[in-house]
Amino acid sequence: MHRQPLPIRTPRRNRPPNQVALANLRIRVRERDPAGGALRGEAANSRRAGGKDDDGVFGVLYEMDAADEEILDGYEGVDTCSAGSGSGSGAPREVLRPREQGDGCYNKWFVRAKVVTWLDGGYRVRNGLPGEGGEVKVLVYVDEERVEMGSPKDEYVPRMNRAIREAVELGFPGDWAEEVMRPFIPLN
């Protein structure tokens, strides 16, 4: 994960973030991650294993355009020259996976997410997007190669604490963050 927060890395993003829930996915802190762990999509490469996260992964969704996506792909180390993925790619059937991971740090998956709360004063609903409880397609970054459980590097812990704190301030389920994230991300 890059050190800069997403809004700084994707300067064209101009709408407020929103809360979403990704069903049937699980948070994983990976052993060999350059940053040491994750709250975003790379956490999504494992099916549920029981516990509080059985309902899925909660996250904060940012709207971005194609240019922002390309910038983010660079920060996340996506191999944009890797082969296209065919059927039987190893991803769950409900996942759109355009490419193989190749030599990249992460691969891109497009998955359906349930809207928990729109935080934009109704803009999206007024413009024909699903209301709360509806589904939207979201982009997540997944490391399909390095999936061993591990501990975050010390430098990563303050960034994740900041991300958790800001997400809770936006209305993210605090009890979920404490039960699911805290075992991996200690308070600093």
Helices and strands as residue ranges (DSSP letters): H 6-9, E 18-22, G 41-45, G 52-55, E 57-61, H 66-76, E 107-117, H 123-126, E 135-142, H 156-169, H 174-176, I 177-181
